Amino acid sequence: MIAGEDLVRQNRRYAKLRWGSVLGRIALGALRNFTEQFQFSVANGDLLFLDSGWYVTHSGLTSLARRNRCAGIKVHPVQPFCDPVAQRWAFEATVYKSKACKGFVGFGDANPSNVSPLVRGAEMRVAETRAVNRALRKAYGIGLCSVEEIGTIPNTSEKLPPQNTNGNGTGPKVRDRLCQIIRQHKLDPELVKAYAVDFCGTKTLRDATREQIENFVQQLADWAEKDRNALLCQLNSYARPKQEVVA
């Protein structure tokens, strides 16, 4: 396996060949960080650059787990949120980094409304993959969203109507719409915020671009209208576990 500065140079070269001038200094700097921290390989398909941001892939996550000698992954369907007739599935995955590890849990769901047309009919497998991805990202501290979790690749030709901005690119109308969705569907604001940061693949919402936030608000609205229960399942996966009292 290529390591260190050699992998950084290789990733930079492959990324420029694949995405060209779309990559700016910030994106290349982020690529260096991901390479040094997780040893992801662009040539092997561990990372993809979509909609002005980096996304990790399922193969990249499983390769990382293998390099770190992951002890195992347990996956099972969450029955209350599964409806085979409607092709709606939800899975829970637990990643064990070592034999002594208590496990890192992640949830994933899929239905015809939030998967790419290319994988329609495979919603069960998509849901399982999303659950595994989330559990792996938690286990190894990866803030990047995985490409399998976004459902469809964003279409930059279909954007929300232009709106006024407030300097930071989020604009009052976008925030107002988000607050309206939270109130209308009785969502937990803190969990929505955590989901937004994860969706945008940034450390904070301030680091997200306007387009990323608009995409998130649009997806949140669509998901809340079509399948609120599945959305709640997704949001609850961001809830902090209660601390256990050791006797």
PyMOL commands that set and color helices and strands:
alter all, ss='L'
color gray80, all
select helices_A, chain A and resi 4-22+25-38+58-67+79-81+84-86+117-119+123-139+147-149+172-184+189-200+205-207+210-226+228-236
alter helices_A, ss='H'
color red, helices_A
select strands_A, chain A and resi 47-50+53-56+72-77+89-96+104-110
alter strands_A, ss='S'
color yellow, strands_A
deselect
rebuild
show_as cartoon
